[in-house]
Amino acid sequence: MSKTYKQAGVDIDAADASVRTIKSLIRSTFSENVLTDIGLFGGFYRPDFKQYKDPVLVSSVDGVGTKLHVAILANKYDTVGSDLVNHCVNDIAVSGAVPLFFMDYFAAGKLEPNVFEDVIRGFVQACKENNCSLIGGETAEMPGMYKDKDFDLAGTIVGIVDKENIINGSAIQAGDVLIGIPSNGLHTNGYSLARSILFEQYAVDDHIDEFGCTLAEELLRIHRSYLHHIQQLINETNPKGFSHITGGGIVGNTIRILPDETALEIDWNSWEVPVIFKFIQKIGSIEENEMRRVFNMGIGLVVVADKEDAEKIITILSKKEEKAVVMGEVVHN
């Protein structure tokens, strides 16, 4: 008797059924610019360039990392899709771009329909919140590459900005201030270190008094999108640069947009570091410099602006219930 693909661990029928189930969800993200339905070999998107003088497409690709392991342990999958979309959106938003469409890659040892559907629901929710369309993706069942419950996610975002409006930090100079906007916990970075420390002493469903919730609830807080904040600041003020704080921390990410002759001077006492970071540092006896290099320490986005614009920026953000703080300045190198 010949062996089948299903006996080898790949169930094509189950994959097709899962895709059929989530088609209506995905269609709910479509704008009039999306030309194709789900199922063709490529996603077709017709951009409208009428409002742009010199349109530039901006793209980024990323993953969720080992935060997925927390989701697997907690058996909760409806947040990691949003994590991925928001992370990708932020990476292009800091250049002044707005997202057009998103595409995903989902790979698993064994495709579990309920897991797949929850992840897609996260994609859909975040795409709607960021005004972009989910126009395609790839689902792979890979027995032997992943354990049955393991899966991985990757995503690609494509956005647009007028060339003259690209924000790249070139106007930054010494004397400009750094304004920090809070994160929502670890976002999607530092989980390998956090897990190695926390899961030595706690189970994923343990209630941690310091957090006021379970460990899973704290670690699965959704990575925030800053798109709407960024666009409002661009429209109403004159920001010189934005830094999305991901792997590498505040310094490692923000120096990427600084001119060569400048450096950062950060007042690390200007904001209250969230409990989760203090907890990890205490439990793991981690040195301060390592904490700052690995984690965002409670700041998810840094705005670089002229000192005279700082008060206006903070006022705008406060009206959106953001506790933004002046957290340092740019200095001569």
Legacy VTK file of the C-alpha trace (Angstrom):
# vtk DataFile Version 3.0
C-alpha trace
ASCII
DATASET POLYDATA
POINTS 333 float
0.000 0.000 0.000
1.434 3.366 -1.012
2.033 6.010 1.615
0.057 9.258 1.521
1.028 12.844 2.261
-1.380 12.786 5.202
0.387 9.727 6.647
3.629 11.684 6.345
2.118 14.391 8.545
0.704 16.887 6.051
-3.084 17.157 5.822
-3.935 19.132 2.679
-7.689 18.790 3.223
-7.459 20.223 6.740
-5.406 23.149 5.480
-7.890 23.876 2.704
-10.789 23.706 5.166
-9.066 26.149 7.510
-8.482 28.627 4.703
-12.126 28.417 3.642
-13.179 29.126 7.231
-11.212 32.350 7.530
-11.892 33.747 4.035
-14.721 35.998 5.184
-12.559 37.381 7.994
-9.760 38.238 5.597
-12.149 39.804 3.083
-13.341 42.162 5.823
-9.925 43.908 5.628
-10.136 44.510 1.861
-10.280 48.038 0.524
-11.368 48.966 -2.989
-7.712 48.721 -3.969
-7.619 44.943 -3.501
-8.332 43.317 -6.871
-8.228 39.609 -6.164
-10.013 37.230 -3.880
-8.228 34.687 -1.685
-6.797 31.650 -3.440
-4.805 32.963 -6.393
-1.030 32.636 -6.516
-0.436 36.282 -5.712
-2.166 39.189 -4.017
-3.137 42.055 -6.324
-3.271 45.592 -4.982
-3.855 48.674 -7.131
-2.489 51.719 -5.273
-3.928 55.181 -5.725
-1.049 57.586 -6.277
-3.160 60.653 -7.064
-2.458 62.375 -3.741
1.306 61.837 -4.016
3.816 63.953 -5.916
6.571 61.344 -5.830
5.262 58.162 -4.182
7.714 55.785 -2.542
6.785 52.289 -1.397
8.183 51.281 2.003
8.318 47.668 3.183
9.361 45.689 6.232
9.367 42.045 7.289
9.473 40.622 10.802
8.392 37.837 13.123
7.015 37.458 16.644
9.971 35.493 18.022
9.812 33.323 21.102
6.784 35.182 22.416
5.018 32.448 20.444
6.246 29.935 23.012
4.312 31.794 25.717
1.188 31.681 23.558
1.624 27.936 23.077
2.088 27.310 26.806
-0.944 29.455 27.618
-3.008 27.966 24.783
-3.942 31.518 23.775
-3.406 32.523 20.168
-5.597 35.564 19.505
-2.946 38.181 20.329
0.217 37.148 18.473
-1.260 37.973 15.060
-1.894 41.541 16.208
1.639 41.654 17.630
3.082 40.898 14.223
0.999 43.371 12.242
1.587 46.202 14.717
5.334 45.561 14.870
5.598 45.656 11.078
3.390 48.745 10.809
5.519 50.640 13.335
8.674 49.828 11.402
7.433 51.710 8.341
5.359 54.323 10.181
8.484 55.817 11.772
9.597 56.864 8.267
6.311 58.688 7.703
4.686 55.885 5.704
1.127 54.623 6.022
0.464 50.906 5.437
-1.290 49.617 2.335
-1.280 45.849 2.707
0.063 43.011 4.830
1.003 39.423 3.972
1.699 36.598 6.385
3.534 33.279 6.644
2.307 30.605 9.070
4.346 27.396 9.500
3.504 24.585 11.922
4.447 21.027 12.740
0.757 20.140 12.606
-1.915 22.556 11.485
-4.462 22.994 14.251
-7.516 24.780 12.782
-8.460 26.576 16.021
-4.912 27.890 16.474
-4.676 29.000 12.853
-8.025 30.753 12.975
-7.210 32.604 16.209
-3.929 33.836 14.760
-5.705 35.038 11.610
-8.276 36.843 13.760
-5.386 38.753 15.305
-4.074 39.672 11.856
-7.515 40.855 10.815
-8.120 42.941 13.929
-4.783 44.739 13.668
-5.094 45.269 9.914
-8.438 46.969 10.468
-7.035 49.117 13.274
-4.131 50.167 11.027
-6.275 50.701 7.909
-4.453 48.135 5.792
-5.567 45.065 3.870
-4.559 41.461 4.494
-4.199 40.397 0.857
-2.403 37.075 1.061
-0.318 34.589 2.948
1.243 31.159 3.026
0.406 28.257 5.320
2.928 25.437 5.662
2.617 22.178 7.580
6.149 20.951 8.265
6.356 17.776 10.375
9.887 17.063 11.504
10.817 20.736 11.272
8.510 21.780 14.119
6.998 19.779 16.972
3.249 19.264 16.647
2.199 22.264 18.760
4.998 24.527 17.581
4.457 27.124 14.900
6.148 30.243 13.575
4.902 33.489 12.105
6.387 36.046 9.768
4.810 39.029 8.095
5.521 41.611 5.432
4.025 45.083 5.339
4.022 47.440 2.353
3.220 51.116 2.774
3.593 54.423 0.995
4.997 57.890 1.631
5.697 60.906 -0.551
9.448 61.164 -1.098
9.541 64.739 0.153
7.851 63.635 3.376
10.178 60.778 4.263
11.397 61.120 7.850
14.938 59.762 8.136
16.520 61.769 10.938
18.693 63.867 8.638
17.401 67.103 10.211
18.290 66.015 13.747
20.880 68.142 15.515
22.384 68.626 18.948
19.889 70.256 21.306
16.882 68.354 19.998
14.896 66.517 22.642
13.824 62.897 22.969
10.175 62.331 23.842
9.198 58.845 24.944
5.794 57.234 24.439
5.037 54.244 26.697
5.174 50.636 25.593
2.690 47.975 26.632
5.165 45.676 28.326
7.802 43.654 26.509
6.113 44.063 23.103
7.869 41.404 20.978
11.462 41.585 22.197
13.556 40.009 24.924
11.366 36.939 25.390
14.193 34.419 25.249
15.813 36.065 28.276
12.490 36.704 30.040
11.340 33.105 29.597
14.643 31.658 30.765
14.268 33.605 34.010
10.550 33.586 34.718
9.695 30.020 33.766
12.355 28.652 36.072
10.209 29.774 38.996
6.682 30.278 37.691
4.138 28.478 35.564
2.479 30.345 32.741
-0.909 30.429 34.523
0.469 31.530 37.918
-1.089 34.712 39.264
1.665 37.238 40.029
0.624 39.759 42.653
3.044 42.367 41.347
1.307 42.266 37.958
-2.239 41.865 39.204
-2.744 39.134 36.601
-1.300 35.829 35.463
2.164 35.563 33.980
0.633 34.708 30.607
-1.622 37.767 30.640
1.333 40.007 31.368
3.630 38.482 28.757
0.975 38.345 26.037
0.056 42.022 26.141
-0.239 43.152 22.524
2.617 45.061 20.941
1.201 48.550 20.432
0.762 50.279 17.097
1.898 53.903 17.058
0.720 54.648 13.520
-2.077 57.061 14.410
0.069 58.921 16.952
2.869 59.285 14.417
0.569 60.539 11.674
-1.055 63.087 13.971
2.315 64.417 15.106
3.463 64.672 11.488
0.311 66.600 10.558
0.330 68.965 13.536
3.999 69.397 14.493
7.453 69.067 12.952
9.072 65.879 14.255
12.588 65.220 13.019
12.675 61.511 13.667
10.937 58.525 15.200
12.470 55.411 16.698
10.514 52.179 17.162
12.048 50.499 20.202
12.543 46.821 19.432
15.542 44.505 19.843
18.550 46.552 20.901
16.635 48.779 23.285
16.266 52.541 23.345
19.869 53.370 22.512
20.422 50.662 19.916
17.363 51.684 17.920
17.463 55.454 18.282
21.096 55.877 17.245
20.100 54.400 13.875
18.433 57.700 12.925
21.071 60.077 14.345
23.532 61.979 12.140
27.130 60.811 12.618
28.242 63.819 14.628
25.577 63.394 17.305
24.867 61.066 20.225
22.185 60.401 22.826
22.000 61.647 26.387
19.181 59.802 28.130
17.754 60.564 31.554
16.921 57.039 32.667
15.065 58.393 35.716
12.623 60.527 33.734
9.948 57.821 33.516
8.668 55.041 35.737
9.904 51.678 34.505
6.954 49.212 34.422
6.806 46.465 37.010
7.455 43.637 34.536
10.970 44.893 33.825
11.799 45.420 37.481
10.480 41.939 38.232
12.604 40.285 35.537
15.690 42.203 36.648
15.219 41.261 40.287
14.431 37.593 39.710
17.259 37.171 37.221
19.820 39.451 38.900
20.373 41.159 35.551
22.723 44.117 35.281
21.166 47.441 34.364
23.095 47.799 31.103
21.920 44.382 29.951
18.315 45.269 30.753
18.570 48.455 28.721
20.204 46.626 25.807
17.615 43.831 25.645
14.294 45.425 26.636
12.370 48.595 25.784
12.136 49.415 29.533
8.669 50.893 29.112
9.280 53.136 26.092
7.863 51.872 22.803
8.435 54.909 20.601
10.866 57.819 20.764
10.086 61.108 19.034
13.016 63.398 18.225
12.015 67.041 17.910
13.142 70.603 18.364
13.094 71.599 22.028
10.550 74.337 21.278
8.095 71.728 19.922
8.285 69.443 22.941
5.453 71.012 24.923
3.079 70.942 21.953
3.897 67.297 21.213
3.337 66.260 24.814
0.045 68.193 24.917
-1.202 66.459 21.776
-0.281 63.071 23.199
-1.811 63.842 26.590
-5.144 64.476 24.875
-4.834 60.891 23.622
-4.232 59.827 27.243
-0.548 59.156 26.623
1.933 59.838 29.413
4.717 61.035 27.135
7.896 62.311 28.762
10.971 64.282 27.764
13.542 61.561 28.346
16.751 63.098 27.095
18.357 65.030 24.281
20.649 64.823 21.326
24.204 65.988 22.012
27.402 66.504 20.064
29.369 63.318 19.636
LINES 1 334
333 0 1 2 3 4 5 6 7 8 9 10 11 12 13 14 15 16 17 18 19 20 21 22 23 24 25 26 27 28 29 30 31 32 33 34 35 36 37 38 39 40 41 42 43 44 45 46 47 48 49 50 51 52 53 54 55 56 57 58 59 60 61 62 63 64 65 66 67 68 69 70 71 72 73 74 75 76 77 78 79 80 81 82 83 84 85 86 87 88 89 90 91 92 93 94 95 96 97 98 99 100 101 102 103 104 105 106 107 108 109 110 111 112 113 114 115 116 117 118 119 120 121 122 123 124 125 126 127 128 129 130 131 132 133 134 135 136 137 138 139 140 141 142 143 144 145 146 147 148 149 150 151 152 153 154 155 156 157 158 159 160 161 162 163 164 165 166 167 168 169 170 171 172 173 174 175 176 177 178 179 180 181 182 183 184 185 186 187 188 189 190 191 192 193 194 195 196 197 198 199 200 201 202 203 204 205 206 207 208 209 210 211 212 213 214 215 216 217 218 219 220 221 222 223 224 225 226 227 228 229 230 231 232 233 234 235 236 237 238 239 240 241 242 243 244 245 246 247 248 249 250 251 252 253 254 255 256 257 258 259 260 261 262 263 264 265 266 267 268 269 270 271 272 273 274 275 276 277 278 279 280 281 282 283 284 285 286 287 288 289 290 291 292 293 294 295 296 297 298 299 300 301 302 303 304 305 306 307 308 309 310 311 312 313 314 315 316 317 318 319 320 321 322 323 324 325 326 327 328 329 330 331 332
